[in-house]
Amino acid sequence: MDIRQVAKRAGVSTATVSRTINNLPVRPGTARRVRQAIEELKYFPNTHARSLVSGRSRIVGLIVSDITNPFFPELVKGFEDAATQKGYEVLLSNTEYDSSRMATGVRRMLERKVDAVAIMTSEMDRSFTQELAGRDIPMVFLDVGTVEKHISNIKVDYASGILQAVEHLIGLGHRRVAFIGGPPDLKSARIRQSAFLKAMTRIRSLLIFKRDKFLPSAPGCDGL
């Protein structure tokens, strides 16, 4: 099965089939005939050929540190769902905090000519970002990275999230709350710790206020 058979079934040229497949301007009626022919013939376009025509691979790269970390699977799923809705494939690289694996992942993405890269790791070597940016490949970081040409950054609202978590635990009746923040040399870990301490201070102040207002003589009210 090739593009010529699709063109014959739809009564158009192979160029029109190619333009339809690559979402280039084609008369609506003609595009419908082409898509119907593609469906009837169960034709699967050659993605490499499509990228040669359009100049775009329709592939986006995704770099994570450790896919077994419970933090990542939901993010990866959401990323892939969004990419699929837009007609993109996802090329995933799991670095395992290894610089050589990082280099291999970036090289694979360059070889596949990805249209963009999302980076969900704090260990991204600047030389790799410069390599991608030098080829005009847009990048978006999750909570790290410097915003500049071709580089964006999605910030995480740790303060709000941690406050909600602390309030939830306090609401369940817990008063001795522990915190695990991650490596202290990681900026995001320090931000999370600061947010946790502020949240605990705020909750403690509220509880003391309520205790003094409603139970001024209640014995044994200590801790939070």
Phi, psi and omega in degrees: 000125177222180187295334181293324179291323177296317180298318180296316180296321182275348181072037180226178178277162177296329178297322179293320177299315180299317180296321180294315180299324183266014176058036175267162185304123176214145179304136184308315181296319179295317180299321179296318179297319180295314181294325177294318178296319178300317180293315182296322182272355182053050181272132177248112182300147175284112185296328178294317178296321179298318182293329178293323181286312187274339184079008180229141182274342186060032177236135175240139179271150177223120181248123177234160181282313187207104185294342178278348176293124183305342180291330190272321187307318180294322178295317180297317179299314180297320179297314181293321178301314181295319180295317180299319180299331181265003178083025180251151169264158180245129175254109186264136175234122179254110191278336184056030179060026183250122184295327179291322176291325176299314180298319179295318180297316179296319179297317178301320181292322177293320179296323180275358178055053180300151180278337181193165180223133173256132186241112181247057178208149180266358185260020183287116179292136183299331180298328180288319179294323178294324178296317180291313181297325179296340178258016178060036177264115180296144178230149173227128179261154173258099172074358176227179178090149180264129180288123177202192181303127179073002182234124177242169183218126174264116182274141177263132178275079182298319184303312181294316182295316181290324177299316178298320180295315180296315179300322179297314180294318178296321179297335177277358178100002180281142179235338178254097187253124178267164182221131174242113190255344183105181183303129183295341179276358180267125184303316182296327179293320179293323178295318179297318180297315179298319179296322179295314181298319178295321180295317180295320178297318180295315180296318180299317179298319180295319181292321178296320179299314181295320180297313182292329183280318187256336181227062186297334183247012184290129180280157172075016180270093180228193183066225175288000000 
